[in-house]
């Protein structure tokens, strides 16, 4: 396929593309959420009278007057259904007013009485035992007998997604039901959830989300914004707009759990692994259980006959954890790839060679054949391009230099979807599917997939997405979007093309295809994307500051549908990996129970000045066992392993091994 610029690019740069609360609607009121100010306890009173007396205030919603909602799997969507406060920052009330300014002032004035209880927000080792997930062979005996072993603990802090567009909803009720413009990663899922919560026929709920300003997983599940906005709109009998503030997003929209990872590796004298043990402690809320499958990549990365991977969830009085780009693989490969580098250094083996020696012929997890696995090719291609062979730690004045490497992986999955393809008499085509483009370029990729299947120029194809009235679609998440939606689009367009032997009638020709049966009958293979990160660092020995002048990612991700947007996805992931390595850290206030640095002034993310020579390339990988396009997801593999590559480069430059992210001057400088 030839590269294609984003089909919605002009609309975005000219302001024609509208996001959730930008849609013009007459008579819209404004909602401002109120967060709990205790870490645990109960609501005893809500002093709404004073606030309701303010000019312009229309309503105050809380547990004292909220309508009854149906229960769903996510307790955070049961807005105002209980007096229980499970964490500081929990949504406990809301004010509806004529203007945003009035709503903000009223929310600040609203007094809520609490009965506070002692809270616990401190994740620490030794809180409880593990629950084993995978246990093969006898890893303890293998470690005891190993010629060389590594036993280290690696940690990651809580990290927040921080998409550019906050979580926001515009909600309106009318005789046809409920319509919401919502910032999410899947309009079908949000529609079905709202229908259940408000006891509606799904046909009476319409969710519109054609443009979404990022999500990184935080908008992958329905959020309280949609429920609260719908509740408020029904209460005041007019449209309402609601957007969480940046500070509220730190407690109300999910984040990546902090992890404590103990990684143990055993190897023979040649560096061939005999044992891998990856045990993880993670933080969990009392509101909702979510497991970050941190040890997951250790199941499939390297060959070892004796293995144990385990997770332990520690319930604390904290906000609910959730998806963040590369859930599981991102923190997990930090631990595993750091340990692999430590093993290589201990044994005096080149880190790339160590990985190649432990390349598995089939999936270590289940013995399935790989659909394709080109990790070794990524490592070798990257080594040649980056100048790895001649790498040496160096010093230029007060600057230490070094290089590091780490592997990357992400699973390849598909979800069932439905798509409709239509041919018009004028030679144009329209494809409809309720997919989501959260800035990834999905709309453009689907246009290319449709055009190829129809044997038509992309300019003749219009793809409609982001509306729950369209054929149902899975979420944008888990790097499944293009593969899942693309399969449905490809099959629908292929079926339509077969119907076009005769002239197209005035009413057009339309075909609808569902992929459920195809996915259920697919052959069993281990399907994963792989890659390798190469990093050069410069470390100031006086300040402990780490700079990354060069970063290269080499990926094997099947057929790349659109090189233009693919590169954006990969370097975007690599940039987030850089942030994970050097700056991103949500700091918990143990006394009060909330995150202290809850805005972009204090929670630092990479900016253009932090990124210099950043390059992402991909191999020409042909894999016939994936989907009709031969593609793998690329939205997340760019971040996986990146932090470990930075840390490994820092060790190469300085001889200092940092095992607790991020690598800040305060952690590095004392050892320089």
Helices and strands as residue ranges (DSSP letters): H 9-14, G 20-22, E 29-35, E 41-47, H 48-52, E 57-62, G 75-77, E 84-85, E 91-97, H 100-109, E 111-116, E 131-136, H 139-145, E 148-156, E 168-174, E 177-182, H 187-197, G 202-204, E 205-208, H 224-236, E 240-243, H 246-252, E 259-267, E 273-285, G 296-299, E 306-316, H 329-347, H 351-357, H 375-386, E 394-396, E 399-411, E 418-423, E 429-432, H 442-454, G 458-460, E 461-464, H 481-498, E 509-514, H 516-520, E 528-540, E 546-556, H 563-582, E 588-589, E 594-595, G 608-610, E 613-618, H 642-654, H 665-668, G 669-671
